[in-house]
Amino acid sequence: MGKIKPSVGDAVAKLIKEKKKKIPDDWFDINTSKGLVNISLSHIVVNKDQPRKTFNDETIQELANSIKEQGIISPIMVRPKGRKYEIIAGERRYKAAIKAGLGDIPALIRKVSNGDARIISLIENIQREDLNDIDRASALREIKVNLGLPWTAIGKKLGLTKQRILDLVGLLDLPEEIKEDIRSKKLTEKHGRALRKLKDNKDE
């Protein structure tokens, strides 16, 4: 597990430095809470619009085993949602914490709009090495739609070249069955790009 990356936002890095405190299980004054806290897992809900569509049970179990030994190194990010907290970034860590038998989890609380929460979640997911290329491509396209920026500008924010982004987003033009094979790692991104070239040649 890596540390939170600066590109998710400078404000996040500053919040991590704040004093860690514990939220009692029966405390719900979430609108006044700030910084890094421990939140009961029972008070957290997943984001139904999470950009990451697939989770590998084996790697989550491996993460759970690591958490049992070392704890959670990188906190999740949440926002107030009714009388609970909704995950903005870190659902995989949340799932692993449940498997590890934890009662609570370190979290950063952010008051953000639906749109901003979505962008943060998309960026965090794109930067994960284990995210499959189809979900990564979908997240990139959604960032472009939400931000209205050219690919070059988006690439600079994420440390990706424009060509790399175009290669990924181009995978979304493939038939569903091929995209599913890429999601499940039966095919690689390289295979997908080769199949897309064949498809483009046939269409000409």
Contact map, one row per residue, 1 for C-alpha under 8 A:
111000000000000000000000000000000000000000000000000000000000000000000000110000000000000000000000000000000000000000000000000000000000000000000000000000000000000000000000000000000000000000000000000000000000
111100000000000000000000000000000000000000000000000000000000000000000000110000000000000000000000000000000000000000000000000000000000000000000000000000000000000000000000000000000000000000000000000000000000
111110000000000000000000000000000000000000000000000000000000000000000000110000000000000000000000000000000000000000000000000000000000000000000000000000000000000000000000000000000000000000000000000000000000
011111010000100000000000000000000000000000000000000000000000000000000000010000000000000000000000000000000000000000000000000000000000000000000000000000000000000000000000000000000000000000000000000000000000
001111111000000000000000000000000000000000000000000000000000000000000000000000000000000000000000000000000000000000000000000000000000000000000000000000000000000000000000000000000000000000000000000000000000
000111111101100000000000000000000000000000000000000000000000000000000000000000000000000000000000000000000000000000000000000000000000000000000000000000000000000000000000000000000000000000000000000000000000
000011111100000000000000000000000000000000000000000000000000000000000000000000000000000000000000000000000000000000000000000000000000000000000000000000000000110000000000000000000000000000000000000000000000
000111111101000000000000000000000000000000000000000000000000000000000000000000000000000000000000000000000000000000000001001100000000000000000000000000000000000000000000000000000000000000000000000000000000
000011111111100000000000000000000000000000000000000000000000000000000000000000000000000000000000000000000000000000000000000000000000000000000000000000000000000000000000000000000000000000000000000000000000
000001111111110000000000000000000000000000000000000000000000000000000000000000000000000000000000000000000000000000000000000000000000000000000000000000000000000000000000000000000000000000000000000000000000
000000001111111000000000000000000000000000000000000000000000000000000000000000000000000000000000000000000000000000000000000000000000000000000000000000000000000000000000000000000000000000000000000000000000
000001011111111100000000000000000000000000000000000000000000000000000000000000000000000000000000000000000001000000000000000000000000000000000000000000000000000000000000000000000000000000000000000000000000
000101001111111110000000000000000000000000000000000000000000000000000000000000000000000000000000000000000000000000000000000000000000000000000000000000000000000000000000000000000000000000000000000000000000
000000000111111111000000000000000000000000000000000000000000000000000000000000000000000000000000000000000000000000000000000000000000000000000000000000000000000000000000000000000000000000000000000000000000
000000000011111111000000000000000011000000000000000000000000000000000000000000000000000000000000000000000001000000000000000000000000000000000000000000000000000000000000000000000000000000000000000000000000
000000000001111111000000000000000011000000000000000000000000000000000000000000000000000000000000000000000001000000000000000000000000000000000000000000000000000000000000000000000000000000000000000000000000
000000000000111111100000000000000000000000000000000000000000000000000000000000000000000000000000000000000000000000000000000000000000000000000000000000000000000000000000000000000000000000000000000000000000
000000000000011111110000000000000011000000000000000000000000000000000000000000000000000000000000000000000000000000000000000000000000000000000000000000000000000000000000000000000000000000000000000000000000
000000000000000011111000000000000011000000000000000000000000000000000000000000000000000000000000000000000000000000000000000000000000000000000000000000000000000000000000000000000000000000000000000000000000
000000000000000001111100000000000011110000000000000000000000000000000000000000000000000000000000000000000000000000000000000000000000000000000000000000000000000000000000000000000000000000000000000000000000
000000000000000000111110000000000001110000000000000000000000000000000000000000000000000000000000000000000000000000000000000000000000000000000000000000000000000000000000000000000000000000000000000000000000
000000000000000000011111000000000000111000000000000000000000000000000000000000000000000000000000000000000000000000000000000000000000000000000000000000000000000000000000000000000000000000000000000000000000
000000000000000000001111101000000000111100000000000000000000000000000000000000000000000000000000000000000000000000000000000000000000000000000000000000000000000000000000000000000000000000000000000000000000
000000000000000000000111111000000000001000000000000000000000000000000000000000000000000000000000000000000000000000000000000000000000000000000000000000000000000000000000000000000000000000000000000000000000
000000000000000000000011111000000000001100100000000000000000000000000000000000000000000000000000000000000000000000000000000000000000000000000000000000000000000000000000000000000000000000000000000000000000
000000000000000000000001111100000000000000000000000000000000000000000000000000000000000000000000000000000000000000000000000000000000000000000000000000000000000000000000000000000000000000000000000000000000
000000000000000000000011111111000000000000000000000000000000000000000000000000000000000000000000000000000000000000000000000000000000000000000000000000000000000000000000000000000000000000000000000000000000
000000000000000000000000011111000000000000000000000000000000000000000000000000000011000000000000000000000000000000000000000000000000000000000000000000000000000000000000000000000000000000000000000000000000
000000000000000000000000001111111000000000000000000000000000000000000000000000000000000000000000000000000000000000000000000000000000000000000000000000000000000000000000000000000000000000000000000000000000
000000000000000000000000001111111000000000000000000000000000000000000000000000010011000000000000000000000000000000000000000000000000000000000000000000000000000000000000000000000000000000000000000000000000
000000000000000000000000000011111000000000000000000000000000000000000000000000010000000000000000000000000000000000000000000000000000000000000000000000000000000000000000000000000000000000000000000000000000
000000000000000000000000000011111100000000000000000000000000000000000000000000000000000000000000000000000000000000000000000000000000000000000000000000000000000000000000000000000000000000000000000000000000
000000000000000000000000000011111110000000000000000000000000000000000000000000000000000000000000000000000000100000000000000000000000000000000000000000000000000000000000000000000000000000000000000000000000
000000000000000000000000000000011111100000000000000000000000000000000000000000000000000000000000000000000001110000000000000000000000000000000000000000000000000000000000000000000000000000000000000000000000
000000000000001101110000000000001111100000000000000000000000000000000000000000000000000000000000000000000001100000000000000000000000000000000000000000000000000000000000000000000000000000000000000000000000
000000000000001101111000000000000111110000000000000000000000000000000000001000000000000000000000000000000111100000000000000000000000000000000000000000000000000000000000000000000000000000000000000000000000
000000000000000000011110000000000111111000000000000000000000000000000000000000000000000000000000000000000111100000000000000000000000000000000000000000000000000000000000000000000000000000000000000000000000
000000000000000000011110000000000001111100000000000000000000000000000000000000000000000000000000000000011110000000000000000000000000000000000000000000000000000000000000000000000000000000000000000000000000
000000000000000000000111100000000000111110110000000000000000000000000000000000000000000000000000000000011110000000000000000000000000000000000000000000000000000000000000000000000000000000000000000000000000
000000000000000000000010100000000000011111110000000000000000000000000000000000000000000000000000000000111000000000000000000000000000000000000000000000000000000000000000000000000000000000000000000000000000
000000000000000000000000000000000000001111110000000000000000000000000000000000000000000000000100010001111000000000000000000000000000000000000000000000000000000000000000000000000000000000000000000000000000
000000000000000000000000000000000000000111111000000000000000000000000000000000000000000000000000000000100000000000000000000000000000000000000000000000000000000000000000000000000000000000000000000000000000
000000000000000000000000100000000000001111111000000000000000000000000000000000000011100000000000000000000000000000000000000000000000000000000000000000000000000000000000000000000000000000000000000000000000
000000000000000000000000000000000000001111111100000000000000000000000000000000000001111000000000000000000000000000000000000000000000000000000000000000000000000000000000000000000000000000000000000000000000
000000000000000000000000000000000000000001111110000000000000000000000000000000000001111000000000000000000000000000000000000000000000000000000000000000000000000000000000000000000000000000000000000000000000
000000000000000000000000000000000000000000011111010000000000000000000000000000000000011000100000000000000000000000000000000000000000000000000000000000000000000000000000000000000000000000000000000000000000
000000000000000000000000000000000000000000001111110000000000000000000000000000000000011100000000000000000000000000000000000000000000000000000000000000000000000000000000000000000000000000000000000000000000
000000000000000000000000000000000000000000000111110000000000000000000000000000000000000000000000000000000000000000000000000000000000000000000000000000000000000000000000000000000000000000000000000000000000
000000000000000000000000000000000000000000000011111000000000000000000000000000000000000000000000000000000000000000000000000000000000000000000000000000000000000000000000000000000000000000000000000000000000
000000000000000000000000000000000000000000000111111110000000000000000000000000000000000000000000000000000000000000000000100000000000000000000000000000000000000000000000000000000000000000000000000000000000
000000000000000000000000000000000000000000000000111110000000000000000000000000000000000000000000000000000000000000000000110010000000001001100000000000000000000000000000000000000000000000000000000000000000
000000000000000000000000000000000000000000000000011111100000000000000000000000000000000000000000000000000000000000000000000010000010001000000000000000000000000000000000000000000000000000000000000000000000
000000000000000000000000000000000000000000000000011111100000000000000000000000000000000000000000000000000000000000000000000000000000001000000000000000000000000000000000000000000000000000000000000000000000
000000000000000000000000000000000000000000000000000111110000000000000000000000000000000000000000000000000000000000000000000000000000000000000000000000000000000000000000000000000000001000000000000000000000
000000000000000000000000000000000000000000000000000111111001000000000000000000000000000000010000000000000000000000000000000000000000000000000000000000000000000000000000000000000000000000000000000000000000
000000000000000000000000000000000000000000000000000001111111000000000000000000000000000000000000000000000000000000000000000000000000000000000000000000000000000000000000000000000000000000000000000000000000
000000000000000000000000000000000000000000000000000000111111100000000000000000000000000000000000000000000000000000000000000000000000000000000000000000000000000000000000000000000000000000000000000000000000
000000000000000000000000000000000000000000000000000000011111110000000000000000000000000000000000000000000000000000000000000000000000000000000000000000000000000000000000000000000000000000000000000000000000
000000000000000000000000000000000000000000000000000000011111111000000000000000000000000000000000000000000000000000000000000000000000000000000000000000000000000000000000000000000000000000000000000000000000
000000000000000000000000000000000000000000000000000000111111111100000000000000000000000000011011000000000000000000000000000000000000000000000000000000000000000000000000000000000000000000000000000000000000
000000000000000000000000000000000000000000000000000000001111111110000000000000000000000000000001001000000000000000000000000000000000000000000000000000000000000000000000000000000000000000000000000000000000
000000000000000000000000000000000000000000000000000000000111111111000000000000000000000000000000000000000000000000000000000000000000000000000000000000000000000000000000000000000000000000000000000000000000
000000000000000000000000000000000000000000000000000000000011111111100000000000000000000000001001000000000000000000000000000000000000000000000000000000000000000000000000000000000000000000000000000000000000
000000000000000000000000000000000000000000000000000000000001111111110000000000000000000000000001101100000000000000000000000000000000000000000000000000000000000000000000000000000000000000000000000000000000
000000000000000000000000000000000000000000000000000000000000111111111000000000000000000000000000000100000000000000000000000000000000000000000000000000000000000000000000000000000000000000000000000000000000
000000000000000000000000000000000000000000000000000000000000011111111110000000000000000000000000000000000000000000000000000000000000000000000000000000000000000000000000000000000000000000000000000000000000
000000000000000000000000000000000000000000000000000000000000001111111111000000000000000000000001100100000000000000000000000000000000000000000000000000000000000000000000000000000000000000000000000000000000
000000000000000000000000000000000000000000000000000000000000000111111110000000000000000000000000000100000000000000000000000000000000000000000000000000000000000000000000000000000000000000000000000000000000
000000000000000000000000000000000000000000000000000000000000000011111110000000000000000000000000000000000000000000000000000000000000000000000000000000000000000000000000000000000000000000000000000000000000
000000000000000000000000000000000000000000000000000000000000000001111111100000000000000000000000000000000000000000000000000000000000000000000000000000000000000000000000000000000000000000000000000000000000
000000000000000000000000000000000000000000000000000000000000000001111111100000000000000000000000000000000000000000000000000000000000000000000000000000000000000000000000000000000000000000000000000000000000
000000000000000000000000000000000000000000000000000000000000000000100111111000000000000000001000000000001100000000000000000000000000000000000000000000000000000000000000000000000000000000000000000000000000
111000000000000000000000000000000000000000000000000000000000000000000111111000000000000000000000000000000000000000000000000000000000000000000000000000000000000000000000000000000000000000000000000000000000
111100000000000000000000000000000000000000000000000000000000000000000001111100000000000000000000000000000000000000000000000000000000000000000000000000000000000000000000000000000000000000000000000000000000
000000000000000000000000000000000001000000000000000000000000000000000001111110000000000001000000000000001111000000000000000000000000000000000000000000000000000000000000000000000000000000000000000000000000
000000000000000000000000000000000000000000000000000000000000000000000000011111000000001111101100000000001111000000000000000000000000000000000000000000000000000000000000000000000000000000000000000000000000
000000000000000000000000000000000000000000000000000000000000000000000000001111100000001111000000000000000011110000000000000000000000000000000000000000000000000000000000000000000000000000000000000000000000
000000000000000000000000000000000000000000000000000000000000000000000000000111110000111110000000000000000011110000000000000000000000000000000000000000000000000000000000000000000000000000000000000000000000
000000000000000000000000000000000000000000000000000000000000000000000000000011111000111100000000000000000000111100000000000000000000000000000000000000000000000000000000000000000000000000000000000000000000
000000000000000000000000000001100000000000000000000000000000000000000000000001111111110000000000000000000000111000000000000000000000000000000000000000000000000000000000000000000000000000000000000000000000
000000000000000000000000000000000000000000000000000000000000000000000000000000111111110000000000000000000000000000000000000000000000000000000000000000000000000000000000000000000000000000000000000000000000
000000000000000000000000000000000000000000000000000000000000000000000000000000011111100000000000000000000000000000000000000000000000000000000000000000000000000000000000000000000000000000000000000000000000
000000000000000000000000000101000000000000100000000000000000000000000000000000011111100000000000000000000000000000000000000000000000000000000000000000000000000000000000000000000000000000000000000000000000
000000000000000000000000000101000000000000111000000000000000000000000000000000011111110000000000000000000000000000000000000000000000000000000000000000000000000000000000000000000000000000000000000000000000
000000000000000000000000000000000000000000111000000000000000000000000000000001111111111000000000000000000000000000000000000000000000000000000000000000000000000000000000000000000000000000000000000000000000
000000000000000000000000000000000000000000011110000000000000000000000000000001111001111100000000000000000000000000000000000000000000000000000000000000000000000000000000000000000000000000000000000000000000
000000000000000000000000000000000000000000011110000000000000000000000000000111100000111111100000000000000000000000000000000000000000000000000000000000000000000000000000000000000000000000000000000000000000
000000000000000000000000000000000000000000000010000000000000000000000000000111100000011111100000000000000000000000001101100000000000000000000000000000000000000000000000000000000000000000000000000000000000
000000000000000000000000000000000000000000000000000000000000000000000000000111000000001111100000000000000000000000000001100110000000000000000000000000000000000000000000000000000000000000000000000000000000
000000000000000000000000000000000000000000000000000000000000000000000000001110000000001111111100000000000000000000000000000000000000000000000000000000000000000000000000000000000000000000000000000000000000
000000000000000000000000000000000000000000000100000000000000000000000000000100000000001111111110000000000000000000000000000000000000000000000000000000000000000000000000000000000000000000000000000000000000
000000000000000000000000000000000000000000000000000000100001000000000000000000000000000001111111000000000000000000000000000000000000000000000000000000000000000000000000000000000000000000000000000000000000
000000000000000000000000000000000000000000000000000000000001001000000001000100000000000001111111100000000000000000000000000000000000000000000000000000000000000000000000000000000000000000000000000000000000
000000000000000000000000000000000000000010000000000000000000000000000000000100000000000001111111110000001000000000000000000000000000000000000000000000000000000000000000000000000000000000000000000000000000
000000000000000000000000000000000000000000000000000000000001000000000000000000000000000000111111111000000000000000000000000000000000000000000000000000000000000000000000000000000000000000000000000000000000
000000000000000000000000000000000000000000000000000000000001101100100000000000000000000000011111111100000000000000000000000000000000000000000000000000000000000000000000000000000000000000000000000000000000
000000000000000000000000000000000000000000000000000000000000000100100000000000000000000000001111111111001000000000000000000000000000000000000000000000000000000000000000000000000000000000000000000000000000
000000000000000000000000000000000000000010000000000000000000000000000000000000000000000000000111111111100000000000000000000000000000000000000000000000000000000000000000000000000000000000000000000000000000
000000000000000000000000000000000000000000000000000000000000100100000000000000000000000000000011111111000000000000000000000000000000000000000000000000000000000000000000000000000000000000000000000000000000
000000000000000000000000000000000000000000000000000000000000000110110000000000000000000000000001111111000000000000000000000000000000000000000000000000000000000000000000000000000000000000000000000000000000
000000000000000000000000000000000000000000000000000000000000000000000000000000000000000000000000111111100000000000000000000000000000000000000000000000000000000000000000000000000000000000000000000000000000
000000000000000000000000000000000000000010000000000000000000000000000000000000000000000000000000111111111000000000000000000000000000000000000000000000000000000000000000000000000000000000000000000000000000
000000000000000000000000000000000000000111000000000000000000000000000000000000000000000000000000010011111000000000000000000000000000000000000000000000000000000000000000000000000000000000000000000000000000
000000000000000000000000000000000000011110000000000000000000000000000000000000000000000000000000000001111100000000000000000000000000000000000000000000000000000000000000000000000000000000000000000000000000
000000000000000000000000000000000000011110000000000000000000000000000001001100000000000000000100100001111110000000000000000000000000000000000000000000000000000000000000000000000000000000000000000000000000
000000000000000000000000000000000001111000000000000000000000000000000001001100000000000000000000000000011111000000000000000000000000000000000000000000000000000000000000000000000000000000000000000000000000
000000000000000000000000000000000001111000000000000000000000000000000000001111000000000000000000000000001111100000000000000000000000000000000000000000000000000000000000000000000000000000000000000000000000
000000000001001100000000000000000111100000000000000000000000000000000000001111000000000000000000000000000111110000000000000000000000000000000000000000000000000000000000000000000000000000000000000000000000
000000000000000000000000000000001111100000000000000000000000000000000000000011110000000000000000000000000011111000000000000000000000000000000000000000000000000000000000000000000000000000000000000000000000
000000000000000000000000000000000100000000000000000000000000000000000000000011110000000000000000000000000001111100000000000000000000000000000000000000000000000000000000000000000000000000000000000000000000
000000000000000000000000000000000000000000000000000000000000000000000000000000110000000000000000000000000000111110000000000000000000000000000000000000000000000000000000000000000000000000000000000000000000
000000000000000000000000000000000000000000000000000000000000000000000000000000100000000000000000000000000000011111111000000000000000000000000000000000000000000000000000000000000000000000000000000000000000
000000000000000000000000000000000000000000000000000000000000000000000000000000000000000000000000000000000000001111111000000000000000000000000000000000000000000000000000000000000000000000000000000000000000
000000000000000000000000000000000000000000000000000000000000000000000000000000000000000000000000000000000000000111111100000000000000000000000000000000000000000000000000000000000000000000000000000000000000
000000000000000000000000000000000000000000000000000000000000000000000000000000000000000000000000000000000000000111111110000000000000000000000000010000000000000000000000000000000000000000000000000000000000
000000000000000000000000000000000000000000000000000000000000000000000000000000000000000000000000000000000000000111111111000000000000000000000000000000000000000000000000000000000000000000000000000000000000
000000000000000000000000000000000000000000000000000000000000000000000000000000000000000100000000000000000000000111111111100000000000000000000000000000000000000000000000000000000000000000000000000000000000
000000000000000000000000000000000000000000000000000000000000000000000000000000000000000100000000000000000000000001111111110000000000000000000000000000000000000000000000000000000000000000000000000000000000
000000000000000000000000000000000000000000000000000000000000000000000000000000000000000000000000000000000000000000111111111000000000000000000010010000000000000000000000000000000000000000000000000000000000
000000010000000000000000000000000000000000000000000000000000000000000000000000000000000110000000000000000000000000011111111100000000000000000000000000000000000000000000000000000000000000000000000000000000
000000000000000000000000000000000000000000000000011000000000000000000000000000000000000110000000000000000000000000001111111110000000000000000000000000000000000000000000000000000000000000000000000000000000
000000000000000000000000000000000000000000000000001000000000000000000000000000000000000000000000000000000000000000000111111111000000000000110010000000000000000000000000000000000000000000000000000000000000
000000010000000000000000000000000000000000000000000000000000000000000000000000000000000000000000000000000000000000000011111111100000000000100000000000000000010000000000000000000000000000000000000000000000
000000010000000000000000000000000000000000000000000000000000000000000000000000000000000010000000000000000000000000000001111111110000000000000000000000000000000000000000000000000000000000000000000000000000
000000000000000000000000000000000000000000000000001100000000000000000000000000000000000010000000000000000000000000000000111111110010000100100000000000000000000000000000000000000000000000000000000000000000
000000000000000000000000000000000000000000000000000000000000000000000000000000000000000000000000000000000000000000000000011111111010000100110000000000000000000000000000000000000000000000000000000000000000
000000000000000000000000000000000000000000000000000000000000000000000000000000000000000000000000000000000000000000000000001111111000000000000000000000000000010000000000000000000000000000000000000000000000
000000000000000000000000000000000000000000000000000000000000000000000000000000000000000000000000000000000000000000000000000111111110000000000000000000000000000000000000000000000000000000000000000000000000
000000000000000000000000000000000000000000000000000000000000000000000000000000000000000000000000000000000000000000000000000001111110000000000000000000000000000000000000000000000000000000000000000000000000
000000000000000000000000000000000000000000000000000000000000000000000000000000000000000000000000000000000000000000000000000000011111000000000000000000000000000000000000000000000000000000000000000000000000
000000000000000000000000000000000000000000000000000100000000000000000000000000000000000000000000000000000000000000000000000011011111101100000000000000000000000000000000000000000000000000000000000000000000
000000000000000000000000000000000000000000000000000000000000000000000000000000000000000000000000000000000000000000000000000000000111111100000000000000000000000000000000000000000000011110000000000000000000
000000000000000000000000000000000000000000000000000000000000000000000000000000000000000000000000000000000000000000000000000000000011111110000000000000000000000000000001000000000000011000001000000000000000
000000000000000000000000000000000000000000000000000000000000000000000000000000000000000000000000000000000000000000000000000000000001111111000000000000000000000000000001001100000010011000000000000000000000
000000000000000000000000000000000000000000000000001110000000000000000000000000000000000000000000000000000000000000000000000000000011111111100000000000000000000000000000000000000000001000000000000000000000
000000000000000000000000000000000000000000000000000000000000000000000000000000000000000000000000000000000000000000000000000011000011111111110000000000000000000000000001000000000000000000000000000000000000
000000000000000000000000000000000000000000000000000000000000000000000000000000000000000000000000000000000000000000000000000000000000111111111000000000000000000000001001111100000000000000000000000000000000
000000000000000000000000000000000000000000000000001000000000000000000000000000000000000000000000000000000000000000000000000000000000011111111100000000000000000000000000100100000000000000000000000000000000
000000000000000000000000000000000000000000000000001000000000000000000000000000000000000000000000000000000000000000000000011011000000001111111110000000000000000000000000000000000000000000000000000000000000
000000000000000000000000000000000000000000000000000000000000000000000000000000000000000000000000000000000000000000000000010001000000000111111111000000000000000000001000100000000000000000000000000000000000
000000000000000000000000000000000000000000000000000000000000000000000000000000000000000000000000000000000000000000000000000000000000000011111111100000000000000000000000100000000000000000000000000000000000
000000000000000000000000000000000000000000000000000000000000000000000000000000000000000000000000000000000000000000000000000000000000000001111111110000000000000000000000000000000000000000000000000000000000
000000000000000000000000000000000000000000000000000000000000000000000000000000000000000000000000000000000000000000000010010000000000000000111111111100000000000000000000000000000000000000000000000000000000
000000000000000000000000000000000000000000000000000000000000000000000000000000000000000000000000000000000000000000000000000000000000000000011111111111100100000000000000000000000000000000000000000000000000
000000000000000000000000000000000000000000000000000000000000000000000000000000000000000000000000000000000000000000000000000000000000000000001111111110000000000000000000000000000000000000000000000000000000
000000000000000000000000000000000000000000000000000000000000000000000000000000000000000000000000000000000000000000100010000000000000000000000111111100000000000000000000000000000000000000000000000000000000
000000000000000000000000000000000000000000000000000000000000000000000000000000000000000000000000000000000000000000000000000000000000000000000011111110000000000000000000000000000000000000000000000000000000
000000000000000000000000000000000000000000000000000000000000000000000000000000000000000000000000000000000000000000000000000000000000000000000011111111000000000000000000000000000000000000000000000000000000
000000000000000000000000000000000000000000000000000000000000000000000000000000000000000000000000000000000000000000000000000000000000000000000001101111101100000000000000000000000000000000000000000000000000
000000000000000000000000000000000000000000000000000000000000000000000000000000000000000000000000000000000000000000000000000000000000000000000001000111111100000000000000000000000000000000000000000000000000
000000000000000000000000000000000000000000000000000000000000000000000000000000000000000000000000000000000000000000000000000000000000000000000001000011111110000001001000000000000000000000000000000000000000
000000000000000000000000000000000000000000000000000000000000000000000000000000000000000000000000000000000000000000000000000000000000000000000000000001111111000011000000000000000000000000000000000000000000
000000000000000000000000000000000000000000000000000000000000000000000000000000000000000000000000000000000000000000000000000000000000000000000000000011111111100000000000000000000000000000000000000000000000
000000000000000000000000000000000000000000000000000000000000000000000000000000000000000000000000000000000000000000000000000000000000000000000001000011111111110000000000000000000000000000000000000000000000
000000000000000000000000000000000000000000000000000000000000000000000000000000000000000000000000000000000000000000000000000000000000000000000000000000111111111111001000000000000000000000000000000000000000
000000000000000000000000000000000000000000000000000000000000000000000000000000000000000000000000000000000000000000000000000000000000000000000000000000011111111110000000000000000000000000000000000000000000
000000100000000000000000000000000000000000000000000000000000000000000000000000000000000000000000000000000000000000000000000000000000000000000000000000001111111100000000000000000000000000000000000000000000
000000100000000000000000000000000000000000000000000000000000000000000000000000000000000000000000000000000000000000000000001000100000000000000000000000000111111100000000000000000000000000000000000000000000
000000000000000000000000000000000000000000000000000000000000000000000000000000000000000000000000000000000000000000000000000000000000000000000000000000000011111110000000000000000000000000000000000000000000
000000000000000000000000000000000000000000000000000000000000000000000000000000000000000000000000000000000000000000000000000000000000000000000000000000000011111111011000000000000000000000000000000000000000
000000000000000000000000000000000000000000000000000000000000000000000000000000000000000000000000000000000000000000000000000000000000000000000000000000010011001111111000000000000000000000000000000000000000
000000000000000000000000000000000000000000000000000000000000000000000000000000000000000000000000000000000000000000000000000000000000000000000000000000110010000111111100000000000000000000000000000000000000
000000000000000000000000000000000000000000000000000000000000000000000000000000000000000000000000000000000000000000000000000000000000000000000000000000000000000011111110000000000000000000000000000000000000
000000000000000000000000000000000000000000000000000000000000000000000000000000000000000000000000000000000000000000000000000000000000000000000000000000000000000111111111000000000000000000000000000000000000
000000000000000000000000000000000000000000000000000000000000000000000000000000000000000000000000000000000000000000000000000000000000000010010000000000100010000111111111100000000000000000000000000000000000
000000000000000000000000000000000000000000000000000000000000000000000000000000000000000000000000000000000000000000000000000000000000000000000000000000000000000001111111110000000000000000000000000000000000
000000000000000000000000000000000000000000000000000000000000000000000000000000000000000000000000000000000000000000000000000000000000000000000000000000000000000000111111111000000000000000000000100000000000
000000000000000000000000000000000000000000000000000000000000000000000000000000000000000000000000000000000000000000000000000000000000110110000000000000000000000000011111111100000000000000001000000000000000
000000000000000000000000000000000000000000000000000000000000000000000000000000000000000000000000000000000000000000000000000000000000000011011000000000000000000000001111111110000000000000000000000000000000
000000000000000000000000000000000000000000000000000000000000000000000000000000000000000000000000000000000000000000000000000000000000000010000000000000000000000000000111111111000000000000000000100100000000
000000000000000000000000000000000000000000000000000000000000000000000000000000000000000000000000000000000000000000000000000000000000010010000000000000000000000000000011111111000010000000001001100100000000
000000000000000000000000000000000000000000000000000000000000000000000000000000000000000000000000000000000000000000000000000000000000010011000000000000000000000000000001111111000010000000000000000000000000
000000000000000000000000000000000000000000000000000000000000000000000000000000000000000000000000000000000000000000000000000000000000000000000000000000000000000000000000111111100000000000000000000100000000
000000000000000000000000000000000000000000000000000000000000000000000000000000000000000000000000000000000000000000000000000000000000000000000000000000000000000000000000011111110110000000000001001100000000
000000000000000000000000000000000000000000000000000000000000000000000000000000000000000000000000000000000000000000000000000000000000000000000000000000000000000000000000000011111110000000000000000000000000
000000000000000000000000000000000000000000000000000000000000000000000000000000000000000000000000000000000000000000000000000000000000000000000000000000000000000000000000000001111111000000000000000000000000
000000000000000000000000000000000000000000000000000000000000000000000000000000000000000000000000000000000000000000000000000000000000000000000000000000000000000000000000000000111111100000000000000000000000
000000000000000000000000000000000000000000000000000000000000000000000000000000000000000000000000000000000000000000000000000000000000000000000000000000000000000000000000000001111111110000100001000000000000
000000000000000000000000000000000000000000000000000000000000000000000000000000000000000000000000000000000000000000000000000000000000010000000000000000000000000000000000001101111111111000000001000000000000
000000000000000000000000000000000000000000000000000000000000000000000000000000000000000000000000000000000000000000000000000000000000000000000000000000000000000000000000000000011111111100000000000000000000
000000000000000000000000000000000000000000000000000000000000000000000000000000000000000000000000000000000000000000000000000000000000000000000000000000000000000000000000000000001111111111100000000000000000
000000000000000000000000000000000000000000000000000000000000000000000000000000000000000000000000000000000000000000000000000000000001110000000000000000000000000000000000000000000111111111111001000000000000
000000000000000000000000000000000000000000000000000001000000000000000000000000000000000000000000000000000000000000000000000000000001111000000000000000000000000000000000000000000011111111000000000000000000
000000000000000000000000000000000000000000000000000000000000000000000000000000000000000000000000000000000000000000000000000000000001000000000000000000000000000000000000000000000001111111100000000000000000
000000000000000000000000000000000000000000000000000000000000000000000000000000000000000000000000000000000000000000000000000000000001000000000000000000000000000000000000000000000000111111110000000000000000
000000000000000000000000000000000000000000000000000000000000000000000000000000000000000000000000000000000000000000000000000000000000000000000000000000000000000000000000000000000000111111110000000000000000
000000000000000000000000000000000000000000000000000000000000000000000000000000000000000000000000000000000000000000000000000000000000000000000000000000000000000000000000000000000100110111111011000000000000
000000000000000000000000000000000000000000000000000000000000000000000000000000000000000000000000000000000000000000000000000000000000000000000000000000000000000000000000000000000000010011111111000000000000
000000000000000000000000000000000000000000000000000000000000000000000000000000000000000000000000000000000000000000000000000000000000100000000000000000000000000000000001001000000000010000111111100000000000
000000000000000000000000000000000000000000000000000000000000000000000000000000000000000000000000000000000000000000000000000000000000000000000000000000000000000000000000000000000000000000011111110000000000
000000000000000000000000000000000000000000000000000000000000000000000000000000000000000000000000000000000000000000000000000000000000000000000000000000000000000000000000000000000000000000111111111000000000
000000000000000000000000000000000000000000000000000000000000000000000000000000000000000000000000000000000000000000000000000000000000000000000000000000000000000000000000001001000110010000111111111100000000
000000000000000000000000000000000000000000000000000000000000000000000000000000000000000000000000000000000000000000000000000000000000000000000000000000000000000000000010011000000000000000001111111110000000
000000000000000000000000000000000000000000000000000000000000000000000000000000000000000000000000000000000000000000000000000000000000000000000000000000000000000000000000000000000000000000000111111111000000
000000000000000000000000000000000000000000000000000000000000000000000000000000000000000000000000000000000000000000000000000000000000000000000000000000000000000000000000000001000000000000000011111111100000
000000000000000000000000000000000000000000000000000000000000000000000000000000000000000000000000000000000000000000000000000000000000000000000000000000000000000000000000011011000000000000000001111111110000
000000000000000000000000000000000000000000000000000000000000000000000000000000000000000000000000000000000000000000000000000000000000000000000000000000000000000000000000000000000000000000000000111111111000
000000000000000000000000000000000000000000000000000000000000000000000000000000000000000000000000000000000000000000000000000000000000000000000000000000000000000000000000000000000000000000000000011111111100
000000000000000000000000000000000000000000000000000000000000000000000000000000000000000000000000000000000000000000000000000000000000000000000000000000000000000000000000000000000000000000000000001111111110
000000000000000000000000000000000000000000000000000000000000000000000000000000000000000000000000000000000000000000000000000000000000000000000000000000000000000000000000000000000000000000000000000111111111
000000000000000000000000000000000000000000000000000000000000000000000000000000000000000000000000000000000000000000000000000000000000000000000000000000000000000000000000000000000000000000000000000011111111
000000000000000000000000000000000000000000000000000000000000000000000000000000000000000000000000000000000000000000000000000000000000000000000000000000000000000000000000000000000000000000000000000001111111
000000000000000000000000000000000000000000000000000000000000000000000000000000000000000000000000000000000000000000000000000000000000000000000000000000000000000000000000000000000000000000000000000000111111
000000000000000000000000000000000000000000000000000000000000000000000000000000000000000000000000000000000000000000000000000000000000000000000000000000000000000000000000000000000000000000000000000000011111
